[in-house]
């Protein structure tokens, strides 16, 4: 079984790029399941119901998110009603949406997908370790294998979570930093892992945003509303080849298209 995970989708142009290319890439890779982090589609600041629907129509089976998921109020009802989008599981229970769902792959496998947010240099949410543990406990007996999106700033926190749950997830990947890491690996107990998928967006900016605005913020310390950069779009992610019988990863391969 092959799972394609796509890094943070940044802006409307990146969404259009996936509409044009993702189905073809999915078929070429033989991906049975496609996940994408979509919290930056609305020009960095959240995602709308229309954009979420377009992302799903583009070949994505489930959308994960992160700290920008609630930036647009119109997504709140969609989070409650759609089975194909997650918010981080360690937000308070009163927040809209869910942080874990069991979905069916193209080959009929039941896959638990969990979305969690880190806390280092980020919002002071509930303990991500306990939140993920609870998600696994609640879904016990209802899935064949599990996947975890860790939306976090600190590589140390992502690695700590990965080693904590090594062997209990088939695939663990990080999102949020928009920079792909080169540490794709299979952990000792069989979990496929990469610290960050990178992003799907304009490669000529700074993390997908306009260079001049980011430089002005660094040099003046004045507040700036960042806008999505112009130029070439590229998609980054990783392909996890999983043995569905054992739930162990056979390989992890970075993907760029």
C-alpha positions as CSV (number, residue, x, y, z in Angstrom):
1,X,0.0,0.0,0.0
2,X,1.3,3.4,-1.0
3,X,0.5,6.7,0.9
4,X,1.4,10.0,-0.7
5,X,1.6,12.9,1.8
6,X,1.8,16.4,0.4
7,X,3.3,19.4,2.3
8,X,1.5,22.6,3.2
9,X,-0.4,24.0,0.2
10,X,0.3,27.7,0.1
11,X,-2.1,29.9,-1.8
12,X,-4.7,29.7,-4.6
13,X,-2.0,29.2,-7.3
14,X,-0.7,26.1,-5.5
15,X,-4.3,24.8,-5.4
16,X,-4.6,25.3,-9.1
17,X,-1.3,23.6,-9.6
18,X,-2.6,20.5,-7.8
19,X,-5.8,20.5,-9.8
20,X,-3.7,20.4,-12.9
21,X,-1.1,17.8,-11.8
22,X,-2.1,15.7,-8.8
23,X,-4.3,13.1,-10.4
24,X,-1.6,12.3,-13.0
25,X,1.1,12.1,-10.3
26,X,-1.1,10.0,-8.1
27,X,-1.6,7.4,-10.9
28,X,2.1,7.5,-11.8
29,X,3.1,6.8,-8.2
30,X,0.4,4.2,-7.6
31,X,-0.8,6.0,-4.5
32,X,-3.7,4.3,-2.8
33,X,-4.2,7.2,-0.4
34,X,-3.3,10.9,-0.7
35,X,-3.1,13.3,2.3
36,X,-2.4,17.0,2.1
37,X,-1.9,19.8,4.7
38,X,-4.3,22.6,3.6
39,X,-4.2,25.2,6.3
40,X,-2.4,27.8,4.1
41,X,-4.5,27.6,0.9
42,X,-6.4,30.9,1.6
43,X,-3.3,33.0,0.8
44,X,-1.5,31.6,3.9
45,X,-4.3,32.4,6.3
46,X,-6.5,29.3,6.6
47,X,-8.7,27.5,4.1
48,X,-12.3,28.1,2.9
49,X,-15.0,25.5,2.3
50,X,-14.8,26.1,-1.4
51,X,-11.0,25.7,-1.4
52,X,-11.2,22.5,0.7
53,X,-13.7,21.0,-1.7
54,X,-11.4,21.9,-4.7
55,X,-8.5,20.3,-2.9
56,X,-10.4,17.1,-2.4
57,X,-11.6,17.1,-6.0
58,X,-7.9,17.5,-7.1
59,X,-7.1,14.0,-5.8
60,X,-6.7,14.5,-2.1
61,X,-8.5,12.0,0.1
62,X,-8.1,13.8,3.5
63,X,-6.9,17.3,4.4
64,X,-4.9,17.9,7.5
65,X,-4.2,21.3,9.0
66,X,-2.5,23.2,11.8
67,X,-2.3,26.5,13.7
68,X,-4.1,28.5,10.9
69,X,-7.0,26.1,10.6
70,X,-9.5,28.5,12.3
71,X,-8.3,31.7,10.6
72,X,-11.4,31.8,8.5
73,X,-14.7,31.5,10.3
74,X,-16.5,30.0,7.3
75,X,-14.5,26.8,7.7
76,X,-15.9,26.1,11.1
77,X,-19.1,24.4,9.9
78,X,-17.2,22.6,7.2
79,X,-14.9,21.1,9.9
80,X,-18.0,19.9,11.7
81,X,-19.7,18.4,8.7
82,X,-17.0,17.0,6.4
83,X,-15.4,13.7,7.1
84,X,-12.4,14.6,4.9
85,X,-10.7,17.4,6.9
86,X,-9.0,17.4,10.3
87,X,-7.8,20.0,12.8
88,X,-5.1,19.2,15.3
89,X,-6.4,16.8,17.9
90,X,-4.9,18.7,20.9
91,X,-7.1,21.8,20.4
92,X,-9.8,22.0,23.1
93,X,-12.8,19.7,22.6
94,X,-15.0,22.7,22.2
95,X,-13.3,23.7,18.9
96,X,-15.0,22.7,15.6
97,X,-14.0,19.5,13.9
98,X,-12.1,16.4,14.8
99,X,-8.4,15.5,15.1
100,X,-8.6,11.9,14.0
101,X,-10.6,9.9,11.5
102,X,-10.6,6.4,10.0
103,X,-10.9,6.5,6.2
104,X,-10.9,3.9,3.5
105,X,-8.0,3.7,1.0
106,X,-8.5,2.9,-2.7
107,X,-7.6,-0.7,-1.9
108,X,-10.2,-0.9,0.9
109,X,-7.8,-0.7,3.9
110,X,-9.1,1.2,7.0
111,X,-6.6,3.9,7.8
112,X,-6.6,6.0,10.9
113,X,-5.3,9.5,10.3
114,X,-4.3,11.6,13.3
115,X,-3.4,15.3,13.1
116,X,-1.6,16.9,16.1
117,X,0.1,20.2,16.8
118,X,3.4,20.7,18.5
119,X,3.8,23.1,21.4
120,X,7.4,24.3,21.2
121,X,7.4,27.8,19.8
122,X,3.7,27.4,19.1
123,X,0.4,27.8,20.9
124,X,0.2,26.2,24.3
125,X,-2.3,23.5,23.4
126,X,-2.9,20.2,25.2
127,X,-0.1,17.6,25.6
128,X,0.4,16.2,22.0
129,X,1.7,12.9,23.4
130,X,-1.4,12.2,25.5
131,X,-3.7,13.4,22.7
132,X,-2.2,11.0,20.2
133,X,-2.2,8.2,22.7
134,X,-5.9,8.8,23.4
135,X,-6.7,8.8,19.6
136,X,-5.1,5.4,19.2
137,X,-7.0,4.1,22.3
138,X,-10.4,5.4,21.0
139,X,-9.9,3.9,17.5
140,X,-8.5,0.5,18.7
141,X,-9.9,-2.3,16.6
142,X,-11.3,-0.1,13.9
143,X,-8.3,0.4,11.6
144,X,-5.7,-1.6,9.7
145,X,-2.9,0.9,10.0
146,X,-2.4,4.5,11.1
147,X,-0.8,7.7,9.9
148,X,0.3,10.8,11.9
149,X,0.7,14.4,10.7
150,X,2.8,16.4,13.3
151,X,2.3,20.1,12.6
152,X,5.2,21.6,14.6
153,X,8.0,24.0,14.5
154,X,10.7,22.2,16.5
155,X,12.4,19.2,14.8
156,X,13.2,17.8,18.3
157,X,9.5,17.7,19.2
158,X,8.7,15.9,15.9
159,X,11.4,13.4,16.4
160,X,10.4,12.8,20.1
161,X,6.8,12.1,19.0
162,X,7.9,9.9,16.2
163,X,10.1,7.7,18.5
164,X,7.4,7.6,21.2
165,X,4.9,6.1,18.7
166,X,7.4,4.2,16.5
167,X,5.7,0.9,15.5
168,X,2.2,2.1,16.3
169,X,1.9,4.2,13.1
170,X,2.8,3.0,9.6
171,X,3.8,6.6,8.6
172,X,4.7,9.7,10.5
173,X,5.5,13.0,8.8
174,X,6.0,16.6,9.9
175,X,4.4,19.7,8.4
176,X,4.5,23.5,9.2
177,X,8.0,24.7,8.4
178,X,7.6,24.7,4.6
179,X,11.1,23.4,4.2
180,X,11.6,19.7,3.2
181,X,14.0,17.7,5.3
182,X,16.4,15.1,4.0
183,X,16.0,12.6,6.9
184,X,13.4,10.2,5.4
185,X,13.9,6.8,7.2
186,X,12.4,3.8,8.7
187,X,12.5,3.9,12.5
188,X,13.6,0.9,14.5
189,X,10.1,-0.5,15.0
190,X,9.0,-0.1,11.4
191,X,7.5,3.4,11.2
192,X,8.2,5.4,8.0
193,X,9.3,8.9,9.0
194,X,10.3,12.3,7.7
195,X,10.6,15.4,9.8
196,X,9.0,17.8,7.3
197,X,7.4,17.3,3.9
198,X,8.1,20.9,2.8
199,X,5.4,22.9,1.0
200,X,3.4,23.1,-2.2
201,X,3.7,26.6,-3.4
202,X,6.0,29.3,-5.0
203,X,9.6,28.3,-4.6
204,X,11.0,31.8,-5.3
205,X,9.7,33.4,-2.1
206,X,10.6,32.8,1.6
207,X,8.5,29.9,2.8
208,X,6.1,30.7,0.0
209,X,5.7,34.4,0.9
210,X,7.0,37.5,-0.8
211,X,10.7,38.1,-0.1
212,X,10.4,41.9,0.3
213,X,7.7,41.6,3.0
214,X,9.6,39.0,4.9
215,X,12.9,41.0,4.7
216,X,11.1,44.1,5.8
217,X,9.8,42.3,8.9
218,X,13.2,41.0,9.8
219,X,15.0,44.3,9.3
220,X,12.5,46.7,10.8
221,X,10.5,44.5,13.3
222,X,7.4,46.3,12.1
223,X,4.2,44.2,11.6
224,X,3.5,43.0,8.1
225,X,0.7,41.0,6.6
226,X,2.5,38.5,4.4
227,X,1.3,37.7,0.9
228,X,2.0,34.7,-1.3
229,X,4.9,35.0,-3.6
230,X,4.8,35.0,-7.4
231,X,6.8,32.7,-9.7
232,X,7.2,29.0,-10.2
233,X,5.0,26.5,-8.2
234,X,6.4,23.2,-7.0
235,X,4.9,20.4,-4.9
236,X,6.8,18.6,-2.2
237,X,5.9,15.5,-0.2
238,X,6.8,11.9,0.5
239,X,5.6,8.5,-0.6
240,X,5.3,5.8,2.0
241,X,5.3,2.2,0.8
242,X,3.6,0.2,3.6
243,X,3.1,-3.5,4.1
244,X,-0.6,-3.6,5.0
245,X,-0.2,-7.0,6.7
246,X,2.5,-6.0,9.1
247,X,1.8,-2.3,9.2
248,X,5.5,-1.6,8.7
249,X,7.0,0.8,6.2
250,X,9.0,-0.8,3.4
251,X,10.4,2.6,2.1
252,X,10.0,6.4,2.3
253,X,10.8,8.4,-0.7
254,X,10.7,12.2,-1.1
255,X,8.5,13.4,-3.9
256,X,8.8,16.6,-5.9
257,X,6.7,17.6,-8.9
